[in-house]
Amino acid sequence: MGNNEKLQEFKEVKAKMLKGGGEARIKAQHDKGKFTARERIEGLTDEGSFIESQAYIKGRTTEFGMDKKRFAGDGVVTGSGKINGKQVFISSQDFTVLGGSLGEMHAEKIAEAQNLALKTGSPFIQVNDSGGARIQEGILALNGYAKIFRNNTLSSGVIPQFSVILGPCAGGAVYSPAITDFIFMIDGKSHMYITGPDVIKAVTGEIISHEDLGGASAHCAKSGNAHFHFETEEDCFYFIRALMDYLPSNNQEQPPITETGDPADRKSNVMSIIPDVQTKPYDVRDIINEVFDNGSFLEVHKDFAKSIVVGFAKLNGRTVGLFANQPGFMAAVLDINSSDKGARFLRFCDSFNIPIISLVDVPGYLPGIAQEHGGIIRHGAKLLYAIAEATVPKISLIIRKSYGGSMIAMSSKSLGYDRVLAYPTAEIAVMGAEGAANVISRKEIKAADDPAIKRAEKIAEFQQEFMNPYVAAGYGLVDDIIDPDFTRIELIRALEMNVCKREERPVKKHGNIPL
Ligand code: HXC
């Protein structure tokens, strides 16, 4: 064969490789409203930046006629690309090849991309669209998953890891995403479950659709497994590209500083948001949007455990992790799910050098048999553990209530907050005035001629005595009481003051957070 023929052959082999499972299957993918593996990489990365790895790899299995079903690339496209100039590594499963199923070499490619991401300190993004373990490859496929899970675990806390579920993700395939930091899903298109509706019907008799069982809203709102959902793949890619600008590439770097154009000396009109009556709800996101750099708040886990709001924002151009009570949902009470949500987010921030700011208006942990028996002690402890463990700058702003155990989690200097600020409207106490009066004045109230009047007196007495920021400030538990108009200015000062913070921990293999 002469050189011309060799070049011609190369062009044909490459063109075939780029087509994955072929034109008909690409059309089927498009007809389902889904992009192909390569189109997805183009949507995520800067134009022309993608460098493909192991493009021609093929499966080695011969059983079940697999020697006749070999596709260059083996059903997954991997390599590195740039997002807004920042290097990332990507794997994107190709549903047009054997349903994106994971065989031995397919797994090798993903593991190689993970290894390179870890070695180069680059974020790793995996796009999942797969029928799960390639059944014909049996235990070699399972072995491949094990490599991927191990790499996910070793990378955890070293590089950010995203899982973008753009089709089926079933069986053991769900566990790699579950180990990563954030899961993204598309309404009506992404499905995650360890066993699908048919198996559930056979085993338990329950009947449920794919969407209700494992769709985006099931995981974003109910199970809490997923963090973000979108109407379209394009919306999802746009968001991931924006999110990347908040994060460092790895745990050795600081998060990027962005010019947001929002003046550092701008006053904050928060008092128009906080109701005059202490028990009335408001949306803490209105405060966030008023105080932090213009339009920079990216909420994480928006639909799950809504009594707490977490997400990234910019403050004077710096990335911060916000951890805020939400009086607009269940009076902001902390429960099992909000504790899990908060703790996981805080640990992500601490891993990647993102300072934490808590906005506090919380009556306590949720009382009830279901919560007690569901393990609120263990789950609630995660929040305390995550804050105490974190070495990043930690700033707390007490807006209204800060009571009991939740006061410790959200605003205690002794737990590790570096600067605690309070509004004049703050109420910092061991518990609410009604509960306190009922306990400490129980006998007096019972013996009174009119117990109701006596109870009201005792409640008012407790309120007068303790429901303010001055007692805590007098003990040094609050650093400063601030004029709410100066919230943005004071938070920027607190952040700048702590940004060079260095804190060591005793040498250990790892802690044992109550899981
Ligand atoms: C081999 C597979 C496959 C798989 C799909 N295909 N899943 N091949 N192994 N796991 C093939 C199909 O045979 C078909 O090939 C092609 O991919 C497209 O699949 P369709 O079924 O035509 O597509 P669709 O109708 O869209 O349905 C998609 C699907 C379905 C819902 C994902 O294919 C399905 O239910 N697959 C099996 C899912 C499953 O049980 N996975 C668990 C595997 S065990 P042809 O050539 O016929 O078009 C597991 C354990 C892992 O994952 C544990 C790890 C720790």
Residues whose N, C-alpha, C, O or C-beta is under 5 A from the ligand:
A	BS01	HXC	L98 G99 S101 S130 G131 G132 A133 R134 I135 L142 Y145 P168 A170 G171 G172 A173
